[in-house]
């Protein structure tokens, strides 16, 4: 069963090309990866389910580095096949 708390939307912070919502809960502002709809404004109340209490660590992927790594793998693969 999932329960939630009411938080106050404070805006976004950008980390690695990802907009992370800032939510104030019980006087503490946290970076919480929850979906925020387009019509939510700063100061609006939002429902935050209990998952924000877990110790998640979000790792951001650099798309350009991923593309470079994939192209390197393809180059090595083509050398091994020939």
Long-range contacts (C-beta under 8 A, 24 or more apart in sequence): 2-49, 2-50, 2-51, 3-49, 3-50, 4-47, 4-48, 4-49, 4-50, 5-47, 5-48, 5-50, 6-45, 6-46, 6-47, 6-48, 7-32, 7-45, 7-46, 7-47, 7-48, 8-43, 8-44, 8-45, 8-46, 9-36, 9-40, 9-41, 9-42, 9-43, 9-44, 9-45, 9-46, 10-42, 10-43, 11-42, 12-36, 15-60, 16-60, 16-61, 16-62, 17-60, 17-63, 18-60, 20-58, 23-48, 23-52, 25-52, 33-58
